[in-house]
């Protein structure tokens, strides 16, 4: 099993955003369920993890 840090989650989401990968919840669960689960664990929801990845400095959390 993959162990994620919050920084790795944000980095992975930023890569997906950069390449315009589908970011809706259903596809996120299907494409990489481990990333989805880690994002929800650290940030509460997939959507909030995306918001953080789009511009929040992790040092301010």
C-alpha positions as CSV (number, residue, x, y, z in Angstrom):
1,X,0.0,0.0,0.0
2,X,1.2,3.5,-0.8
3,X,1.7,5.9,2.1
4,X,1.1,9.5,1.1
5,X,2.1,12.8,2.8
6,X,0.0,15.9,2.4
7,X,2.8,17.4,0.2
8,X,2.7,14.3,-2.1
9,X,-1.0,14.5,-2.4
10,X,-0.9,18.1,-3.4
11,X,2.0,17.5,-5.9
12,X,0.0,14.6,-7.5
13,X,-3.1,16.7,-7.8
14,X,-1.1,19.6,-9.3
15,X,0.3,17.2,-11.9
16,X,-3.2,16.1,-12.8
17,X,-4.4,19.7,-13.0
18,X,-1.4,20.6,-15.2
19,X,-2.2,17.8,-17.7
20,X,-6.0,18.6,-17.6
21,X,-6.8,15.2,-16.2
22,X,-10.4,14.6,-15.1
23,X,-10.8,15.8,-11.6
24,X,-14.4,14.8,-10.7
25,X,-14.8,12.6,-7.7
26,X,-16.0,9.5,-9.5
27,X,-13.0,9.5,-11.9
28,X,-10.6,10.3,-9.1
29,X,-11.8,7.3,-7.2
30,X,-11.5,5.1,-10.3
31,X,-8.1,6.4,-11.6
32,X,-6.3,6.5,-8.3
33,X,-8.3,5.4,-5.3
34,X,-5.2,5.6,-3.0
35,X,-4.7,9.3,-3.9
36,X,-8.4,10.0,-3.5
37,X,-8.4,8.4,0.0
38,X,-5.3,10.2,1.1
39,X,-6.6,13.6,-0.1
40,X,-9.8,13.0,1.9
41,X,-7.9,11.9,4.9
42,X,-5.6,15.0,5.0
43,X,-7.9,17.7,3.6
44,X,-11.4,16.4,4.4
45,X,-12.8,16.3,0.9
46,X,-11.4,15.7,-2.6
47,X,-12.7,19.2,-3.6
48,X,-10.8,20.9,-0.8
49,X,-7.6,19.1,-1.7
50,X,-8.0,20.4,-5.2
51,X,-8.5,24.0,-3.9
52,X,-5.4,23.7,-1.8
53,X,-3.4,22.3,-4.8
54,X,-4.6,25.3,-6.9
55,X,-2.8,27.8,-4.7
56,X,-2.7,27.5,-1.0
57,X,0.7,27.3,0.6
58,X,0.9,24.2,2.7
59,X,2.9,26.0,5.3
60,X,-0.2,28.2,6.1
61,X,-2.4,25.2,6.9
